[in-house]
Structures are given as C-alpha cells and as structure tokens.
C-alpha cells in the first residue's frame, strides 16, 4: 500500500472489528498485514487456521505429483506459475479485493471444518458437490471470470493443443475447476472433445 495507507485504515468500523477477530483467531497481532493490499491478506490468512488444523501444503496433491514425476524422471510443467496466479489477485479492482477479504474473514473460524467437508466429497469423487462447496460463495462475476472461467478456458486450449501432439499426457487441475458451469470439462466438451470419467 502507499506509505500513507494501511489495510485496516481503509475498512469501516465493523470491517476492522471482524478483521481483528480473524487475526486474533489465527494468533496474529492486530497490525498483521497492515502494509499490504487486501488481496494479499485474503490469500495468506486462510493458510493459518488450516496449518493449525494439521494440513500441510508439502503433502498436497501438487507436491505429491511433482515428487512422483521427478522420481520417474518424467518431464513436467505447470499450466501456470505462482507469479502469474498471484498477479491475478493483484490485478483485481480494490473493491473486489476488499469483498474477497471480507468473505475470507467471515469463514476464518470455520475454515478447517469446511475443508473437512470438501475433502470428504473429494474422497467420494462427488464433483458436483465439490463445485458447490468450493465455488458457492463466488458471487462476484469478475472474480469468477478471473479465477475460474478464464483459467479453465486457457487450460482447455492448452490441452487441445497438446492433444495434437504424439504421446500421452497427464494433466492435473484443482478440484474446484472440474465441475460446475464453465468447468474445464465443459470447456473441453465445447471444443469437441468427448470426456469420459474414470472412477
């Protein structure tokens, strides 16, 4: 943020109170994220209650697949870089960033239990319920377009281009991108692919 601005200073009184409660819940001091834009706090804050509940990014799907590919000495690339992903948030309009942070703050106390429900549906392979749980609160059309629809479309185009080359390829994307309106599956079908689910 500019030198004369703080994150809490731009919030209304009720927003400051809710944000302070979320920081206290995660064990952070009241001035945490003071110099950062809302999107950064919204991205960073959820990691704390999840880590507190025992979740470890080092044992997630992406890290596991990365280690597996390296062990098999198979080439692998990311569809996006971390810098690109963070850039999507950074490019959001200020009002959209604030709304996003408000949603994160609201869910901070229940985030761990909500993730348990998501993991349970992931284990069952219930893609429709996963999409509902993961994307139901995304009611900002710009957020949906930037974080879901546009990325799904780009990934489907990448897959289409790759399918024109010889060999086999394994592609992994986040579960929230696999179901619901304009999902990667729907985007591939719109490009003329027949998509078959294996369970």
Phi, psi and omega in degrees: 000159175301156185304330183267009182241150171229157181298311181292329182296335180271358183266147170292167186303315181294327178292319178297320180295315180295318179296318177299321178295320179294320178296316179297321180300323181271357178086014180268152177289162185297334182266011177299140179065015185303325185264004186255156175290157184305323184299324182293316177298322181293327180280320186281321186303316183296339182293335186286308177296331179288319176296321179298328180276359176103002178282141184227119180300334180292345178248014180284176183300314184298314180295322180294315179294322179298314179295322180296315180298319179295318180296325180273358182056043178256140179295143176210147181224159175268143174291334177218159173261162176299322180298319179296315182298314179294327178297329177299316179292317182298332182275353180294144176301150182307318181295320178295319177300316181295318179296321179297315179297320178301320179295318178297315180301316182299325184265355185306313182294335184251007187300317182296316180291326177294323179292326176301317179296321179295315180297320179299317179290326176297317179297325179281346183074026182272085186296320182295316179292324177300313180299321179295313182292321187275331188241001186299325183278355181278084182255003177270113184305324181291319177297315180299317181295313185287317186270338183239290191302309183297321180291317178302318180296317180295320180293320179297321177294323177296316180297318179301315180295322181290327180293342178278358180253158180288163176096176180250150180220143176250126181240132178238132174228164180299148185301327181293348180264359188261355181213169181090178183295135178063025177296170175303321179299311180297321180296319178294319178297322178295336178273002176098007180276146169266121184253123181244128179275135175248132183226000000 
